[in-house]
Amino acid sequence: MAGLPGALTHAATDLRALAIPRRVAVPLAAGGLAATVTVLGLALRIGLLRLPLLGGALLGVGDNGDAYRLFCTAGLTPDTPSRFTLWRGVVVTAFTTGATPCTAAPSSSATLLGLVVPDGPGLWSLTSYAWLLAGLAALGVGLGAAVLASVRPARAALVAIPLLPLLVVSWWTRFLVSLYAEPTALVATVWVLTGLLVVAGTRPTDRVPRLVALGLLALGGLVAATAKPGFIPIGGVAGLCCAFVAVRAPRARRPVRVVARLAGPLVALALVAGAATPVAEAVVGQERSYAAVNAHNLIFTALMPEIGPDTVVPAVGLPPGAALHSGEGFYVTGGMDVPGWASAVGDRPAEATATAHTLLLEHPAALATMVGNGLTATMRPQLTYLPSSPRGTAPEHFEGRTVYPEAGPETVLLKGWLANIGVGWLPWATVLAALLAGAATLLPRVRRADPLAVGLARVAAAAALLGLGVVTLAVLGDGYYELSKHVWLGSYCVLVSGVTGAAAAVVGTTARFRRRSA
């Protein structure tokens, strides 16, 4: 989007030739161009679309066993010899329709999938779902570019900040060709970040852009939080940001002025009200299916190694022999060889998890270490242990017994993997710098600086909170097990935070020169 201002000028000229006013033509051109670049860029990046000299083979993400929870809700059956998708060494993209849907907790991912899966028996391709997600991402980016251009055409380029990482590498984009909840949350996060950038590039008196920004924040936060419980922090941060978005209508009648001032808090309340029931039901469903698994992973893969078995084992109610299994994930043996596991963890996972969280409150250094390791893991969002090639380009085979250190089956393997990550301190340094810069914008002297630089610094802080929230909930919920995947969306947020912070620094340092030239 480097040539966006010039492209907008040409597009706006063409629209003016159709007798469309400039104040309408420029936003239409900006929104259309941004949406087109988004959908085509995403499609080319992962091979949904192949043009001469552009676009490669289709890229996706193979199933680790989680995809069933989504595709069964649409009555899909894998069209493979094994009729399975988990750990097949390939990305299964072909399904048959018409099976009886399973009953599951409400999920925005299931709702979106249902839009593209036809009723009745037949064949269905996963690529149709990927096109839907790419289109939704384009819609959010296009709306953001349009309303930013209505204020100042060059401001439309701000939407490139959350988009560029998705177009440059496939680490996040390839999840669009998968049946995890992650791609839904990724698209929703793009909407949230775009809404924040609209706020940064506008003034409180720009009512329409600010209202559009609130819509992007609320809808993005709602969809992310209801995709699966692990992404609740996205909805929480989006709601918090909504509450602080200022909208002003100084020349309107008093009732309109009052409503405008309350717009942000009202939208935040609507987001909380809309998400409360589906999120609660999703949490109940998660606990019903995985409570014992999550409790085991939290206690054995994270708490015992970080706090020490001598403290954790008696607190949870395990016999001393359980300490020998410190660092073992649940799926190593399913807890069956751990003395006293059934009575202390398996039969009472809620109590065991509550005890674990209490121990973390008593040992904040251990919690900080866990979050720090989670942030370090965001340096590796490639998730190479999940295959990317679709079935047909690679043979189907079962590989569920393969040990991948980054998946955290045993903490000692995971920590060895983390130790080999270069500049592993960079993510937490990025988060800390962004949060400090965001806090600094509350100081009177800083608030009087260039408004765009201040706004971008706050967006960087919000993106850092998004990433930190995802990482923190990941380690609190499942310990170190499959850490790299659980913090995958956090890695995107941390990167966007760093890019936005750099943009804020550039805008702030060049503000004086830009004012002189103006």
DABELKA-V180971 format. One record per helix or strand of 3 or more residues. SS is the DSSP state (h for helix, s for strand). FROM is the first residue (numbers start at 1). TO is the last residue. If there is no record, write none. Layout:
ss->[SS,SS]
from->[FROM,FROM]
to->[TO,TO]
This chain:
ss->[h,h,h,s,h,s,h,h,h,h,h,h,h,h,h,h,h,h,h,s,h,h,h,h,h,h,h]
from->[4,22,68,94,108,122,127,153,173,182,207,229,254,309,320,330,341,349,364,389,405,411,426,444,451,483,488]
to->[17,45,74,97,116,125,151,168,176,200,225,243,307,316,325,333,346,362,377,391,407,419,440,447,478,486,517]
